[in-house]
Structures are given as structure tokens and as C-alpha cells.
Amino acid sequence: MSARNDDEIYYRERERQSREMAAQANDPGVQQIHMQFAQAYARRVRDDKHEAA
């Protein structure tokens, strides 16, 4: 497995975890922070794919 593929797996898992934590959070501010993390991880995967193309 390549390092790029390992990174993608890691970032997708972190995105999933962040979305899950946002869904479980009771505080809207905490939800927002976790969603920002999730969006950042998703953006990283997208950007890495764009750079590889």
C-alpha cells in the first residue's frame, strides 16, 4: 500500500469519526467544531487526489 493510500484511509476514518462525534455532541459549538474537522479531512482527501492527477 502506498503512503498516499494510507493517508487517504486515515483522513477518511478521521472524517467519519469527526462526523460521528458531531452527531453525538449536545453543544452546538462542539458540533460545529467537529464538523469543521470533518470538512477539513474531506478537503485534504480531495486536494491530495487533485495533486495526484
C-alpha positions, 0 to 999 in steps of 0.5 A: 500500500502506498503512503498516499493510500494510507493517508487517504484511509486515515483522513477518511476514518478521521472524517467519519469519526469527526462526523460521528462525534458531531452527531453525538455532541449536545453543544452546538459549538462542539458540533460545529467544531467537529464538523469543521474537522470533518470538512477539513479531512474531506478537503485534504482527501480531495486536494491530495487526489487533485495533486495526484492527477 
